[in-house]
Amino acid sequence: MEIGEVLEVQRPREFAEWLEANGQTKREIWLVIYKKSSGKQTIRYEQLVEVALCYGWIDGQMNSIDAEKYAQRFSPRRKKSNWTESNRALARRLLAEGRMTAAGKAVLPEDLGEV
């Protein structure tokens, strides 16, 4: 898959701000993450997944950009999509912490419910 629009963020809040502004209109975004071997400080993949779930988005394909970094695709989650147990557990925690937005709650599986 070809890498589309790319976004490079340093903090989770920056991705959240992008999702607040674009999450209802964009179909995807590719986030840049530096490889550990690069020695460069970067946002962690796990942080991006947390933010994505809060806004009803999900991680997808990863493509290498060069020797130091790769791009991780994020896109809106479909209402009836399959949820892994790890994402279910993460969603439960995000709900309990009050971090899940209305957009994130809208795509939760029916059996997950709110905490």
Backbone as ProteinMPNN parsed JSONL, in Angstrom:
{"seq_chain_A": "MEIGEVLEVQRPREFAEWLEANGQTKREIWLVIYKKSSGKQTIRYEQLVEVALCYGWIDGQMNSIDAEKYAQRFSPRRKKSNWTESNRALARRLLAEGRMTAAGKAVLPEDLGEV", "coords_chain_A": {"N_chain_A": [[0.846, -1.179, 0.0], [0.522, 2.193, -0.776], [2.026, 4.966, 0.849], [0.139, 7.536, 2.155], [-1.066, 10.71, 3.135], [1.085, 12.153, 5.5], [1.892, 12.446, 8.944], [3.786, 13.82, 11.511], [4.288, 13.547, 14.875], [5.148, 14.492, 18.232], [4.07, 14.188, 20.719], [1.295, 12.585, 22.399], [-0.923, 14.317, 22.633], [-0.763, 15.96, 20.379], [-1.517, 14.27, 18.27], [-4.111, 13.733, 19.109], [-5.216, 16.303, 18.852], [-5.075, 16.573, 16.07], [-6.873, 14.556, 15.33], [-9.223, 15.57, 16.489], [-9.652, 17.773, 14.864], [-9.734, 16.634, 12.298], [-10.749, 14.047, 12.305], [-13.38, 13.302, 11.611], [-13.575, 13.703, 8.921], [-11.361, 12.869, 7.394], [-9.948, 9.953, 5.78], [-7.768, 8.468, 6.341], [-4.529, 8.519, 7.968], [-1.03, 8.647, 8.004], [1.268, 7.971, 10.419], [4.441, 8.973, 11.527], [6.988, 7.065, 12.941], [9.93, 6.705, 14.714], [12.473, 4.257, 14.507], [13.773, 2.225, 17.154], [16.491, 1.74, 16.899], [17.397, 4.013, 15.658], [18.015, 5.89, 17.521], [16.725, 8.242, 17.959], [14.449, 10.35, 19.688], [11.063, 9.541, 19.99], [7.505, 9.363, 19.545], [5.698, 6.763, 21.126], [4.438, 3.756, 19.712], [2.35, 2.487, 21.139], [1.243, 4.639, 22.521], [0.086, 6.062, 20.433], [-1.88, 4.261, 19.571], [-3.599, 4.231, 21.795], [-4.608, 6.888, 21.748], [-5.828, 6.846, 19.229], [-7.891, 4.902, 19.595], [-9.467, 6.258, 21.459], [-10.679, 8.132, 19.854], [-12.106, 6.696, 18.025], [-10.64, 5.524, 15.998], [-8.288, 3.285, 14.369], [-5.259, 1.353, 14.298], [-3.36, 0.261, 11.457], [-1.838, -0.972, 8.588], [1.76, -1.036, 8.36], [4.478, 0.71, 6.964], [7.814, 0.82, 5.864], [9.814, 3.721, 5.844], [12.446, 4.635, 5.661], [15.809, 3.765, 6.691], [15.702, 4.655, 9.302], [13.082, 5.191, 10.131], [9.505, 4.49, 10.17], [6.173, 4.389, 8.772], [3.022, 4.348, 10.215], [-0.192, 3.331, 9.514], [-3.285, 4.844, 10.246], [-6.795, 4.753, 10.621], [-10.376, 5.452, 10.425], [-12.337, 3.444, 12.564], [-14.544, 0.822, 11.726], [-17.959, 0.338, 12.623], [-18.812, -2.353, 13.02], [-16.447, -3.756, 13.177], [-13.851, -6.189, 13.894], [-12.681, -6.748, 17.157], [-9.692, -7.026, 18.925], [-8.713, -8.84, 21.876], [-6.84, -7.43, 23.368], [-7.259, -4.776, 22.518], [-9.882, -4.487, 23.392], [-9.531, -4.61, 26.172], [-7.938, -2.358, 26.498], [-9.733, -0.366, 25.638], [-11.675, -0.59, 27.652], [-10.178, 0.325, 29.841], [-9.626, 2.969, 28.992], [-12.211, 4.006, 28.905], [-12.879, 3.819, 31.652], [-11.086, 5.656, 32.651], [-12.146, 7.94, 31.673], [-11.413, 8.945, 29.213], [-12.326, 8.32, 26.686], [-13.784, 9.526, 23.744], [-16.882, 10.813, 22.318], [-16.922, 9.968, 19.658], [-15.246, 7.758, 19.789], [-16.686, 6.106, 21.54], [-18.875, 5.589, 19.946], [-18.179, 3.579, 18.175], [-17.66, 1.361, 19.65], [-17.799, -2.135, 20.448], [-20.975, -3.703, 20.876], [-21.213, -5.437, 23.069], [-19.257, -4.574, 24.771], [-19.828, -2.194, 26.169], [-20.164, 0.548, 28.538], [-17.898, 1.401, 31.133]], "CA_chain_A": [[0.0, 0.0, 0.0], [1.278, 3.438, -0.864], [1.872, 5.877, 1.982], [-0.598, 8.75, 1.801], [-0.754, 11.887, 3.95], [1.952, 11.797, 6.624], [1.9, 13.351, 10.09], [4.81, 13.495, 12.504], [3.969, 14.162, 16.161], [6.058, 14.14, 19.317], [3.295, 13.9, 21.921], [-0.061, 12.094, 22.136], [-1.864, 15.437, 22.505], [-0.722, 16.455, 19.002], [-2.342, 13.365, 17.473], [-5.491, 13.982, 19.541], [-5.643, 17.562, 18.234], [-5.299, 16.303, 14.654], [-8.113, 13.787, 15.237], [-10.332, 16.475, 16.795], [-9.859, 18.636, 13.702], [-9.848, 15.911, 11.031], [-11.206, 12.677, 12.489], [-14.682, 13.035, 10.996], [-13.535, 13.949, 7.476], [-10.258, 12.156, 6.732], [-10.108, 8.5, 5.697], [-6.562, 7.841, 6.874], [-3.333, 9.32, 8.202], [0.153, 7.817, 8.264], [2.071, 8.606, 11.458], [5.861, 8.62, 11.488], [7.567, 6.571, 14.189], [11.345, 6.362, 14.535], [12.888, 2.95, 15.02], [14.634, 2.314, 18.339], [17.891, 1.751, 16.466], [17.765, 5.344, 15.16], [18.487, 6.69, 18.638], [15.951, 9.482, 18.037], [13.282, 10.308, 20.556], [9.853, 9.47, 19.18], [6.296, 8.915, 20.224], [5.608, 5.298, 21.115], [3.305, 3.163, 18.997], [1.28, 2.241, 22.103], [0.601, 5.919, 22.801], [-0.74, 6.385, 19.273], [-3.044, 3.367, 19.58], [-4.511, 4.726, 22.833], [-5.287, 8.084, 21.24], [-6.69, 6.431, 18.119], [-9.09, 4.255, 20.138], [-10.293, 7.289, 22.097], [-11.379, 8.888, 18.817], [-12.776, 5.799, 17.094], [-9.728, 5.149, 14.923], [-7.53, 2.062, 14.63], [-4.008, 1.203, 13.558], [-3.408, -0.681, 10.343], [-0.588, -1.371, 7.952], [2.989, -0.303, 8.618], [5.411, 0.721, 5.837], [9.11, 1.424, 6.145], [10.126, 4.93, 5.081], [13.885, 4.514, 5.41], [16.497, 2.966, 7.708], [15.459, 5.198, 10.637], [11.685, 5.405, 10.528], [8.433, 3.858, 9.417], [4.877, 5.053, 8.86], [1.936, 3.481, 10.672], [-1.47, 3.837, 9.015], [-4.442, 4.897, 11.133], [-8.022, 5.062, 9.883], [-11.566, 5.294, 11.266], [-12.777, 2.064, 12.814], [-15.931, 0.548, 11.343], [-18.796, -0.04, 13.771], [-18.89, -3.807, 13.193], [-15.121, -4.356, 12.999], [-13.407, -7.164, 14.885], [-11.849, -6.179, 18.216], [-8.816, -7.964, 19.625], [-8.893, -8.767, 23.328], [-5.984, -6.357, 23.896], [-7.936, -3.502, 22.279], [-11.041, -4.455, 24.28], [-9.028, -4.267, 27.503], [-7.503, -0.968, 26.433], [-10.942, 0.461, 25.578], [-12.263, -0.592, 29.004], [-9.366, 1.22, 30.673], [-9.829, 4.345, 28.531], [-13.547, 4.383, 29.388], [-12.798, 3.999, 33.106], [-10.314, 6.88, 32.893], [-12.885, 9.077, 31.124], [-10.683, 9.486, 28.061], [-12.986, 7.948, 25.434], [-14.648, 10.572, 23.204], [-18.143, 10.333, 21.743], [-16.59, 9.243, 18.424], [-14.711, 6.465, 20.198], [-17.787, 5.319, 22.107], [-19.819, 5.24, 18.879], [-17.757, 2.38, 17.435], [-17.398, 0.259, 20.576], [-18.674, -3.29, 20.26], [-22.155, -3.635, 21.744], [-21.023, -6.194, 24.305], [-18.249, -3.949, 25.626], [-20.543, -1.294, 27.064], [-19.368, 1.527, 29.257], [-17.467, 1.026, 32.481]], "C_chain_A": [[0.891, 1.24, 0.0], [0.989, 4.321, 0.347], [1.205, 7.153, 1.492], [-0.125, 9.931, 2.635], [-0.013, 11.457, 5.211], [1.88, 12.881, 7.694], [2.979, 12.886, 11.05], [4.492, 14.265, 13.778], [4.977, 13.691, 17.202], [5.316, 13.705, 20.578], [1.895, 13.412, 21.549], [-1.069, 13.222, 21.903], [-1.904, 15.97, 21.07], [-1.566, 15.577, 18.078], [-3.813, 13.569, 17.824], [-6.03, 15.263, 18.9], [-5.921, 17.369, 16.748], [-6.621, 15.554, 14.479], [-9.337, 14.656, 15.535], [-10.679, 17.323, 15.578], [-10.215, 17.865, 12.431], [-10.506, 14.54, 11.109], [-12.53, 12.328, 11.84], [-14.661, 13.165, 9.473], [-12.449, 13.176, 6.737], [-10.505, 10.657, 6.759], [-8.889, 7.754, 6.22], [-5.519, 8.903, 7.168], [-2.206, 8.341, 8.508], [1.026, 8.566, 9.256], [3.492, 8.066, 11.432], [6.32, 8.209, 12.878], [9.013, 6.192, 13.899], [11.644, 5.013, 15.166], [13.806, 3.155, 16.219], [16.094, 2.445, 17.947], [18.345, 3.114, 15.951], [18.36, 6.205, 16.265], [17.722, 7.993, 18.809], [14.75, 9.296, 18.95], [12.035, 10.37, 19.682], [8.67, 9.101, 20.051], [6.237, 7.395, 20.123], [4.336, 4.854, 20.393], [2.11, 2.976, 19.932], [0.524, 3.526, 22.45], [-0.346, 6.305, 21.663], [-2.006, 5.537, 19.241], [-4.059, 3.832, 20.623], [-5.307, 5.921, 22.336], [-6.266, 7.699, 20.14], [-7.987, 5.81, 18.636], [-10.03, 5.269, 20.788], [-11.157, 8.038, 21.088], [-12.041, 7.999, 17.77], [-11.946, 5.424, 15.885], [-8.95, 3.908, 15.344], [-6.268, 2.036, 13.776], [-4.177, 0.146, 12.483], [-2.01, -1.026, 9.871], [0.57, -0.455, 8.337], [3.871, -0.413, 7.376], [6.704, 1.399, 6.256], [9.294, 2.653, 5.256], [11.593, 4.902, 4.679], [14.499, 3.721, 6.564], [16.176, 3.415, 9.137], [14.003, 5.229, 11.08], [10.72, 4.63, 9.636], [7.159, 4.675, 9.596], [3.828, 4.017, 9.238], [0.622, 4.107, 10.223], [-2.53, 3.76, 10.115], [-5.645, 5.325, 10.307], [-9.221, 4.899, 10.82], [-11.954, 3.823, 11.386], [-14.234, 1.935, 12.371], [-16.695, 0.015, 12.556], [-18.775, -1.545, 14.035], [-17.528, -4.492, 13.046], [-14.779, -5.305, 14.151], [-12.471, -6.49, 15.893], [-10.996, -7.275, 18.839], [-9.063, -7.825, 21.127], [-8.031, -7.658, 23.924], [-6.624, -4.99, 23.668], [-9.2, -3.374, 23.12], [-10.613, -4.025, 25.686], [-8.6, -2.805, 27.548], [-8.714, -0.033, 26.413], [-11.624, 0.525, 26.943], [-11.509, 0.377, 29.92], [-9.597, 2.681, 30.292], [-11.204, 4.865, 28.948], [-13.511, 4.688, 30.88], [-12.065, 5.284, 33.471], [-11.021, 8.12, 32.36], [-12.241, 9.693, 29.899], [-11.367, 9.224, 26.72], [-13.923, 9.072, 24.988], [-15.944, 9.958, 22.684], [-17.879, 9.529, 20.472], [-16.038, 7.859, 18.746], [-15.795, 5.551, 20.737], [-18.727, 4.816, 21.017], [-19.446, 3.96, 18.145], [-17.4, 1.216, 18.355], [-18.295, -0.927, 20.249], [-19.807, -3.251, 21.283], [-21.944, -4.339, 23.072], [-19.987, -5.579, 25.24], [-18.916, -3.03, 26.636], [-19.612, -0.301, 27.719], [-19.074, 1.042, 30.66], [-18.044, 2.018, 33.465]], "O_chain_A": [[1.895, 1.298, 0.709], [-0.148, 4.411, 0.808], [1.657, 7.772, 0.529], [1.076, 10.128, 2.819], [-0.424, 10.524, 5.901], [1.816, 14.072, 7.391], [3.073, 11.7, 11.366], [4.432, 15.494, 13.765], [5.58, 12.627, 17.065], [5.848, 12.957, 21.399], [1.367, 13.783, 20.501], [-1.966, 13.093, 21.07], [-2.961, 16.385, 20.595], [-2.255, 16.09, 17.197], [-4.668, 13.577, 16.938], [-7.177, 15.298, 18.455], [-6.881, 17.927, 16.216], [-7.403, 15.877, 13.585], [-10.378, 14.493, 14.899], [-11.853, 17.563, 15.293], [-10.925, 18.39, 11.574], [-10.79, 13.934, 10.076], [-12.778, 11.158, 11.547], [-15.622, 12.781, 8.806], [-12.616, 12.863, 5.558], [-11.187, 10.148, 7.648], [-8.958, 6.559, 6.507], [-5.605, 10.033, 6.688], [-2.409, 7.335, 9.188], [1.479, 9.675, 8.971], [3.714, 6.859, 11.33], [6.076, 8.907, 13.862], [9.291, 5.451, 12.957], [11.124, 4.681, 16.232], [14.533, 4.146, 16.289], [16.851, 3.175, 18.587], [19.545, 3.353, 15.819], [19.116, 7.137, 15.993], [18.033, 8.774, 19.708], [14.122, 8.237, 18.981], [11.967, 11.163, 18.743], [8.829, 8.588, 21.159], [6.683, 6.817, 19.132], [3.299, 5.512, 20.47], [0.978, 3.275, 19.554], [-0.691, 3.502, 22.648], [-1.442, 6.811, 21.901], [-3.084, 6.037, 18.919], [-5.261, 3.825, 20.355], [-6.528, 5.969, 22.483], [-7.403, 8.171, 20.122], [-9.068, 6.158, 18.162], [-11.25, 5.149, 20.678], [-12.238, 8.522, 21.426], [-12.49, 8.493, 16.736], [-12.495, 5.044, 14.851], [-8.948, 3.526, 16.515], [-6.215, 2.612, 12.689], [-5.022, -0.743, 12.586], [-1.122, -1.332, 10.667], [0.387, 0.733, 8.602], [4.003, -1.492, 6.799], [6.685, 2.433, 6.925], [8.972, 2.628, 4.068], [11.939, 5.115, 3.517], [13.779, 3.078, 7.328], [16.355, 2.645, 10.08], [13.72, 5.287, 12.277], [11.053, 4.188, 8.536], [7.082, 5.543, 10.466], [3.762, 2.94, 8.645], [0.352, 5.272, 10.514], [-2.654, 2.755, 10.815], [-5.53, 6.156, 9.406], [-9.105, 4.285, 11.881], [-11.898, 3.069, 10.415], [-15.05, 2.825, 12.612], [-16.131, -0.675, 13.405], [-18.724, -1.956, 15.194], [-17.473, -5.699, 12.812], [-15.354, -5.221, 15.236], [-11.572, -5.744, 15.505], [-11.507, -8.323, 19.233], [-9.567, -6.799, 21.585], [-8.443, -7.009, 24.885], [-6.542, -4.126, 24.541], [-9.56, -2.267, 23.522], [-11.257, -3.18, 26.308], [-8.871, -2.1, 28.521], [-8.715, 0.986, 27.103], [-12.102, 1.586, 27.345], [-12.114, 1.142, 30.671], [-9.748, 3.534, 31.167], [-11.344, 6.035, 29.304], [-14.052, 5.701, 31.323], [-12.38, 5.924, 34.474], [-10.547, 9.237, 32.57], [-12.502, 10.853, 29.581], [-11.016, 9.849, 25.72], [-14.763, 9.522, 25.768], [-16.082, 8.736, 22.619], [-18.539, 8.518, 20.233], [-16.338, 6.893, 18.044], [-15.822, 4.36, 20.428], [-19.311, 3.74, 21.147], [-20.312, 3.318, 17.55], [-16.892, 0.195, 17.892], [-19.433, -0.742, 19.817], [-19.615, -2.815, 22.418], [-22.446, -3.882, 24.099], [-19.851, -6.017, 26.382], [-18.605, -3.081, 27.826], [-18.405, -0.313, 27.476], [-19.888, 0.367, 31.291], [-17.811, 1.9, 34.668]]}, "name": "protein", "num_of_chains": 1, "seq": "MEIGEVLEVQRPREFAEWLEANGQTKREIWLVIYKKSSGKQTIRYEQLVEVALCYGWIDGQMNSIDAEKYAQRFSPRRKKSNWTESNRALARRLLAEGRMTAAGKAVLPEDLGEV"}
